């Protein structure tokens, strides 16, 4: 399996529901380094998994919809505990939708999967991986 990873970052505000989250139950900010990995069993005619420029643009567009927002106020997240894991899935699903709509270019037709990792710090991160 071949893979290409692009990286960006996003800053959000949110609170988490549940005593397990301790002080993170209160409104707080989070900055995530976001890695999006695109996987394919084969390369296209140009020898790539996906166009890195397009992948970077689409990742930036997806996380741009989340950045500098209080996720608690966003109706999209009503009833959703916006954990790092849940946000990784949101980003991966949005990238998958964009890939299916052709936003990643023709090479994306052969993608087998997308994995998104959100790094909270140098010692903690969470990922979500999905098939296409």
C-alpha positions, 0 to 999 in steps of 0.5 A, spaced: 500 500 500 502 506 498 500 513 502 501 520 501 500 524 508 499 532 508 499 536 514 496 542 517 493 545 523 487 547 527 485 551 533 478 550 536 474 552 542 470 546 546 468 543 552 467 535 553 461 532 557 463 527 562 466 527 569 472 523 565 474 529 562 475 533 569 477 540 567 476 539 560 469 539 561 469 547 562 470 551 555 477 551 553 482 551 547 485 546 543 490 546 537 491 540 533 496 538 528 492 535 523 495 529 518 491 526 513 494 520 509 491 518 503 492 510 501 492 506 494 494 499 492 497 502 486 499 509 483 496 513 477 499 514 470 503 519 473 506 515 479 502 518 485 497 516 490 494 523 490 496 530 488 499 533 494 497 540 492 490 538 491 490 534 498 493 540 502 488 545 499 482 540 501 485 539 508 485 546 509 478 547 506 475 542 511 479 544 517 478 551 515 470 550 517 472 548 524 478 553 525 477 559 530 470 556 532 467 554 539 464 547 537 459 548 542 455 553 538 455 549 532 449 546 530 453 540 526 456 538 533 449 538 537 449 532 541 456 530 539 462 530 544 467 533 540 473 529 543 479 528 539 477 521 536 470 524 534 474 530 530 478 526 527 472 522 524 469 529 522 475 531 518 476 524 515 469 523 512 469 530 509 475 529 506 472 522 503 466 526 501 471 531 497 474 525 494 468 522 491 466 529 488 472 529 484 476 535 489 482 531 489 483 530 482 483 523 478 488 520 482 483 520 488 479 515 484 483 509 486 484 511 493 483 505 498 482 509 504 484 515 508 486 516 515 486 522 519 490 523 525 489 529 530 495 531 535 494 534 541 501 535 543 507 531 543 505 525 547 498 525 545 494 524 539 488 520 536 486 517 529 480 515 525 481 511 518 476 509 513 475 505 507 473 508 500 
